[in-house]
């Protein structure tokens, strides 16, 4: 059953990422052309500040999910309800703190962008966009914990897809109608927040024995402060680039950065859908002490994931600049055509994603305390390097700072997972990485040398994208099969379980 649940999670997550990518494609273009690059940069900058404030979550979600795995595997309803009640209590406390921080941000953020956008617009936009965080903490958080631990997070994902589509439709209609930017965002936020009604109805029907009113077992979440440190470092690493660019370079440069980042974030979310599908499943195997299966699943996971990275970023390398040219056609208030940014974003994406399989394993094993100082080191490297290099190289310097920190942490996570969890050599991982880098070069260089990719519109770009995606997929997939046929056979066998008989699934369970 775990294999099919992982498959459902992966499919729903992929669907979510596709819808999210579509929204990321449509809305920024609308905001840039209707309201200008400064307003687009303003919205994206505010969202990064709000993401930064989410550190008040203080590891509640991840710790609760990890703590729930054991009682759910043992069908201990009382213990599970105690943990869920603790999660609810801690989310409420964090929510009150978050509301206070959002209010302070609304007051002081406009001073960072003086003379770029009016104080009133910035003030109210912070409050409106902060509404989604309010819903996440006070309503959705505790249910996400339950569904993730039970490997049914695909239900929440499907509900979120409905919310995103409603959000997109409202945005497009209101922007085209020429409504004020504050009203547009306010109405769209209400549509997106309405997803909580569907979630409440599902949980009430499917989990009649679940209670969030039992005595909270906060001791079971003792690791949350260790997880909190990890989340702080994650927030610093992933969100400070936009904050630093806002402060030192202005909102138009934020718009340029986030236009590129929109593409690469979509790619990362697409490939990491695979890891989110396996998180609870691997954790369940670790709780049950099935070490051999953990190693087997991890090796398959790693092989498929690295092939996905190679395919995704090879395709991005060939198509990113043609896309930016088409996407920003007619926009002249900022310089969006920056080949150096494209290369640096690809480097950041590849380096950061190489560690995802090992990082998933570390999180599934609950090794938060053991690795917290390593995560802090990454954040310090990222922040210091970015602050120094932004002065010399601008936006490119911020990306150089990210490359420095990601390189350190990726090497560290790979070594930690192999030595402390798998007790295995790192050589197979290194071989997989080098194999896929080689195959990426084999796929990309002939296209780069022989084909001039110059689409005149998005339709032409999509034609190029489809053809080049197929080409890269063939080269990378066939190359991996030829180089490692034994692992390819294991991947194929695992895939068959998703559609096979129940008896076969139980024989080779995830």
C-alpha positions in Angstrom: 0.0 0.0 0.0 2.9 2.4 0.7 4.0 2.2 -2.9 0.6 3.2 -4.3 0.3 6.0 -1.7 3.8 7.3 -2.7 2.6 7.2 -6.3 -0.6 9.2 -5.5 1.5 11.8 -3.6 3.9 12.1 -6.5 1.1 12.5 -9.2 -0.8 15.0 -7.1 2.4 16.9 -6.3 3.4 17.0 -10.0 -0.1 18.2 -10.9 0.2 21.0 -8.2 3.6 22.0 -9.6 2.3 22.2 -13.1 -0.6 24.4 -12.1 1.7 26.5 -9.9 4.2 26.8 -12.8 1.3 27.9 -15.1 0.3 30.6 -12.6 3.9 31.7 -12.3 4.0 32.0 -16.1 0.8 34.0 -16.4 0.5 36.3 -13.4 4.0 38.0 -13.3 3.7 38.9 -17.0 0.3 40.4 -16.3 1.5 42.4 -13.3 4.6 43.6 -15.2 2.7 44.8 -18.3 -0.3 46.3 -16.4 1.2 47.6 -13.2 5.0 47.7 -14.0 8.1 46.0 -12.9 8.2 47.9 -9.6 4.8 46.7 -8.4 5.6 43.1 -9.6 8.9 43.3 -7.6 7.0 44.7 -4.6 4.6 41.8 -4.4 7.4 39.2 -4.9 9.6 41.0 -2.3 6.7 41.1 0.3 6.1 37.3 -0.2 9.8 36.6 0.5 9.6 38.7 3.7 6.4 36.8 4.7 8.2 33.5 4.0 11.0 34.7 6.3 8.4 35.3 9.1 7.2 31.7 8.8 10.2 30.7 11.0 7.8 31.2 13.9 6.5 27.7 12.8 9.6 26.6 14.8 9.7 23.1 13.4 6.2 22.2 14.6 5.1 20.5 11.3 8.2 18.4 10.5 8.6 17.3 14.2 5.0 16.4 14.5 5.0 14.3 11.3 8.2 12.4 12.5 6.7 11.9 15.9 3.4 10.6 14.5 5.0 7.8 12.4 5.6 5.4 15.3 2.1 5.6 16.9 0.4 5.4 13.5 2.5 2.4 12.5 1.4 0.8 15.9 -2.2 2.0 15.5 -1.9 3.7 18.9 -4.8 6.2 18.6 -4.3 7.8 22.0 -0.7 8.6 21.4 -1.4 9.9 17.9 -4.2 12.2 19.2 -1.9 13.5 21.9 0.7 14.5 19.3 -2.0 16.1 17.1 -3.4 18.1 20.0 0.1 19.3 20.7 0.6 20.3 17.1 -2.7 22.2 17.2 -1.7 24.1 20.4 1.8 25.0 19.0 0.4 26.1 15.7 -2.0 28.4 17.5 0.8 30.0 19.6 2.9 30.4 16.5 0.0 31.9 14.6 -0.5 34.7 17.2 3.2 35.5 17.0 3.0 35.5 13.2 0.1 38.0 13.2 2.1 40.4 15.4 5.1 40.1 13.0 3.0 40.7 10.0 1.6 43.9 11.6 5.1 45.1 12.3 6.2 44.3 8.8 3.3 46.2 7.4 4.4 49.3 9.4 8.1 49.2 8.7 8.5 47.5 5.3 7.4 50.6 3.2 10.4 52.5 4.6 12.7 50.1 2.7 11.2 51.1 -0.6 10.8 54.8 -0.2 10.1 56.7 -3.5 9.5 53.4 -5.4 5.9 52.7 -4.3 3.6 54.6 -2.0 3.5 53.8 1.7 -0.2 53.0 1.6 0.0 50.4 -1.2 3.0 48.7 0.5 1.3 48.7 3.9 -2.0 47.2 2.9 -0.4 44.7 0.4 1.6 43.2 3.3 -1.6 42.7 5.3 -3.5 41.2 2.4 -0.8 38.8 1.3 -0.2 37.8 4.9 -3.8 36.4 4.9 -2.6 33.1 3.4 -0.1 32.6 6.2 -2.8 33.3 8.7 -5.0 30.5 7.3 -2.0 28.1 7.1 -1.2 28.5 10.8 -4.7 28.7 12.4 -6.5 26.1 10.2 -4.5 24.0 7.8 -1.2 23.3 9.7 -2.5 20.5 12.0 -4.4 18.8 9.2 -1.3 18.8 7.0 0.6 17.0 9.8 -2.0 14.3 10.0 -2.3 13.8 6.2 1.4 13.8 5.6 2.1 11.2 8.4 -0.6 9.0 7.0 0.7 9.4 3.5 -2.5 11.1 2.3 -1.0 14.5 1.8 -2.2 14.2 -1.8 -5.7 15.0 -0.6 -4.5 18.4 0.7 -2.5 18.9 -2.5 -5.6 18.3 -4.7 -7.5 20.8 -2.6 -4.7 23.3 -3.0 -4.9 22.8 -6.7 -8.5 23.8 -6.7 -7.6 26.9 -4.6 -4.8 27.8 -7.0 -7.1 27.6 -10.1 -9.8 29.7 -8.4 -7.0 32.2 -7.4 -5.7 32.3 -11.0 -9.1 32.9 -12.5 -9.9 35.7 -10.1 -6.5 37.4 -10.7 -6.9 37.3 -14.5 -10.5 38.6 -14.6 -9.8 41.4 -12.1 -6.5 42.5 -13.7 -8.0 42.5 -17.2 -10.9 44.5 -15.8 -8.4 47.2 -14.6 -9.1 46.9 -10.9 -6.7 48.4 -8.3 -3.8 46.1 -7.3 -5.0 46.0 -3.6 -8.5 44.9 -4.5 -7.2 42.3 -6.9 -5.0 40.7 -4.3 -7.6 40.9 -1.6 -10.3 39.1 -3.5 -7.8 36.5 -4.9 -6.5 35.8 -1.3 -10.1 35.1 -0.2 -10.6 32.6 -3.0 -7.4 30.9 -2.1 -8.2 30.7 1.6 -11.6 29.1 0.9 -9.8 25.8 0.3 -9.8 25.2 4.1 -13.5 24.4 4.0 -12.9 21.4 1.7 -10.1 20.2 3.9 -12.2 20.4 7.1 -14.9 18.4 5.5 -12.6 15.6 4.3 -10.8 15.2 7.6 -14.1 15.1 9.6 -15.4 12.3 7.3 -12.3 10.2 6.9 -10.8 10.4 10.4 -13.7 10.0 12.9 -11.4 8.8 15.6 -9.0 11.7 15.3 -9.2 14.3 18.0 -7.3 17.6 18.5 -8.8 18.1 22.0 -6.8 15.5 23.9 -4.1 16.3 26.4 -1.3 17.7 24.3 1.8 15.5 24.3 4.4 18.3 23.9 7.2 16.0 25.1 6.8 14.0 21.8 7.7 17.2 20.0 10.8 17.9 22.0 13.0 17.9 18.8 11.1 20.9 17.4 13.8 23.4 18.5 16.4 21.4 16.6 14.1 21.4 13.6 13.5 25.1 14.2 17.2 25.7 13.7 17.1 23.8 10.4 14.1 25.9 9.3 15.7 29.2 10.2 18.7 28.2 8.1 16.4 27.2 5.3 14.6 30.5 5.4 17.8 32.4 5.4 19.3 30.4 2.5 16.1 30.5 0.3 14.6 33.8 1.1 17.4 36.3 1.9 18.5 36.7 -1.8 15.3 38.7 -2.5 15.5 40.6 0.8 19.2 41.6 0.1 18.3 42.6 -3.5 15.4 44.7 -2.2 17.6 46.6 0.2 20.7 47.0 -2.0 19.4 47.0 -5.6 15.7 48.0 -5.7 12.4 46.5 -6.7 13.1 46.4 -10.5 16.1 44.2 -9.9 13.9 42.1 -7.6 11.5 41.7 -10.6 14.4 40.5 -12.8 15.7 38.1 -10.2 12.3 36.6 -9.5 11.4 36.2 -13.2 14.4 33.8 -13.5 13.7 32.4 -10.1 10.1 31.6 -11.1 11.4 29.2 -13.8 14.0 27.5 -11.7 11.7 27.3 -8.6 9.1 25.5 -10.8 11.8 23.1 -12.0 13.0 22.4 -8.4 9.4 21.9 -7.2 8.8 19.5 -10.1 11.7 17.2 -9.4 11.3 17.4 -5.6 7.8 16.1 -5.9 9.4 12.7 -6.1 11.2 13.2 -2.7 8.1 14.5 -0.9 6.2 11.3 -2.1 8.8 9.1 -0.3 9.4 11.1 2.9 6.8 9.3 5.1 7.4 6.0 3.5 11.1 5.9 4.2 10.4 7.2 7.7 8.0 4.3 8.3 10.6 1.8 7.1 13.2 3.3 9.5 10.7 3.2 12.4 10.1 -0.5 11.7 13.9 -1.2 11.5 13.8 -2.4 7.9 17.3 -1.2 7.1 17.8 -3.3 4.0 14.7 -2.0 2.4 15.7 1.5 3.2 19.0 1.1 1.3 17.2 -0.6 -1.6 14.6 2.2 -1.9 17.1 4.9 -1.4 19.4 3.6 -4.2 16.4 3.5 -6.6 15.2 7.0 -5.4 18.7 8.4 -5.9 19.1 7.0 -9.4 15.8 8.2 -10.7 16.2 11.6 -9.0 19.6 12.4 -10.5 18.3 11.4 -13.9 15.4 13.8 -13.4 17.7 16.6 -12.4 19.9 16.0 -15.4 16.9 16.1 -17.7 15.2 19.1 -16.1 18.3 21.4 -15.9 19.7 20.4 -19.3 16.4 21.4 -20.8 16.4 24.6 -18.8 19.9 25.4 -20.0 18.8 25.3 -23.6 15.5 27.1 -23.2 15.8 29.7 -20.4 17.0 32.7 -22.3 14.7 32.1 -25.3 11.8 32.0 -22.8 12.9 35.2 -21.0 13.1 37.0 -24.3 9.6 36.0 -25.3 8.2 36.4 -21.8 9.5 40.0 -21.3 8.9 41.1 -24.9 7.8 44.8 -24.9 9.0 45.4 -21.3 11.7 48.1 -21.2 11.8 49.4 -17.6 14.4 46.8 -16.6 17.1 44.6 -18.2 15.8 41.0 -18.2 18.1 39.4 -20.8 21.0 38.3 -18.6 22.9 35.2 -19.8 25.1 35.2 -16.7 22.1 35.0 -14.5 20.8 32.0 -16.4 24.1 30.1 -16.0 24.3 30.9 -12.3 20.7 29.9 -11.6 21.4 26.6 -13.3 24.5 26.0 -11.2 22.5 26.9 -8.0 19.7 24.5 -9.0 21.9 21.6 -9.8 24.1 21.9 -6.7 21.2 22.3 -4.3 19.2 19.4 -5.8 22.0 16.9 -5.7 21.6 16.7 -1.9 17.8 16.2 -1.9 17.8 12.3 -1.7 20.3 12.4 1.2 18.5 15.3 2.8 15.2 13.4 2.6 16.8 10.4 4.3 18.2 12.6 7.1 14.8 14.1 7.7 13.0 10.8 7.6 15.4 9.4 10.2 14.8 12.5 12.4 18.5 13.4 12.7 17.7 17.1 13.4 19.8 17.6 16.5 22.8 15.9 15.0 22.9 18.1 11.9 21.7 21.5 13.2 25.1 23.1 13.4 25.9 22.1 9.9 22.8 23.8 8.7 23.7 26.9 10.7 27.1 26.9 9.0 25.4 26.9 5.6 23.2 29.9 6.5 26.2 31.9 7.8 28.2 31.2 4.6 25.2 32.2 2.5 24.4 35.4 4.3 28.0 36.6 4.6 29.0 35.7 1.0 25.9 37.3 -0.4 26.2 40.5 1.6 29.9 40.9 0.5 29.4 39.9 -3.2 26.3 41.9 -3.8 28.4 45.0 -3.3 30.8 43.9 -6.1 28.6 42.0 -8.6 25.0 42.9 -7.9 22.4 40.2 -8.3 25.0 37.9 -9.7 26.9 38.3 -6.5 23.9 37.1 -4.5 23.8 33.9 -6.6 27.6 33.4 -6.1 26.9 33.5 -2.4 24.2 30.8 -2.8 26.6 28.6 -4.8 29.2 28.9 -1.9 26.8 27.8 0.8 25.0 25.1 -1.3 28.3 23.5 -2.3 29.4 23.2 1.4 26.1 21.8 2.6 25.5 19.4 -0.3 28.9 17.7 0.3 28.2 17.7 4.0 24.7 16.1 3.7 25.9 13.4 1.3 28.7 12.4 3.6 26.5 12.4 6.7 23.8 10.3 5.1 26.2 7.7 3.8 28.3 7.4 7.0 25.7 7.9 9.7 22.5 6.4 8.3 23.3 4.0 5.5 26.7 3.0 6.7 27.7 2.7 3.0 30.3 4.1 0.6 29.6 7.4 -1.2 31.2 6.1 -4.4 27.9 5.0 -6.0 26.4 8.4 -5.4 29.4 10.2 -7.0 29.3 7.8 -9.9 25.6 8.6 -10.5 26.2 12.3 -10.4 29.2 12.2 -12.8 27.2 9.9 -15.1 24.3 12.3 -15.4 26.6 15.3 -15.8 28.2 13.5 -18.7 24.9 12.6 -20.3 23.7 16.2 -19.9 26.7 17.4 -21.9 26.0 14.7 -24.5 22.4 16.0 -24.9 23.0 19.7 -24.7 26.2 20.5 -26.6 25.1 19.3 -30.0 21.9 21.4 -29.7 23.9 24.4 -28.4 26.3 24.2 -31.4 24.0 23.3 -34.2 20.6 24.8 -33.4 19.6 28.5 -33.1 16.7 28.6 -30.7 14.9 31.8 -31.4 11.1 31.5 -30.9 9.0 34.5 -31.8 6.1 33.7 -29.4 5.2 31.3 -26.6 3.7 28.8 -28.9 6.9 28.5 -30.8 8.8 28.3 -27.5 6.5 25.4 -26.4 7.2 23.5 -29.6 11.0 23.8 -29.0 10.4 22.8 -25.3 8.5 19.7 -26.2 11.0 18.6 -28.8 14.1 19.3 -26.7 12.5 17.7 -23.6 12.0 14.5 -25.6 15.5 14.6 -27.0 17.1 15.1 -23.5 14.9 12.5 -22.0 15.9 9.9 -24.6 19.7 10.6 -24.2 19.6 10.7 -20.4 17.3 7.7 -20.0 19.0 5.5 -22.5 22.4 6.5 -21.2 21.5 5.5 -17.6 20.0 2.2 -18.8 23.2 1.3 -20.8 25.6 2.4 -18.0 23.7 0.8 -15.1 21.3 -1.9 -16.5 20.9 -3.6 -13.0 19.6 -0.4 -11.4 17.4 0.3 -14.4 15.8 -3.1 -14.0 15.2 -2.4 -10.3 13.5 0.9 -11.1 11.3 -0.8 -13.7 10.3 -3.5 -11.3 9.4 -1.0 -8.6 7.3 1.0 -11.1 5.3 -2.1 -12.0 4.3 -2.5 -8.4 2.2 0.7 -8.7 -0.1 -1.0 -11.2 0.4 -4.6 -10.2 -1.6 -6.9 -8.0 -1.9 -6.5 -4.3 0.0 -9.7 -3.7 3.0 -8.4 -5.7 2.9 -5.2 -3.9 3.1 -6.9 -0.5 6.0 -9.0 -1.7 8.1 -6.0 -2.5 6.7 -3.2 -0.4 8.1 0.3 -0.3 
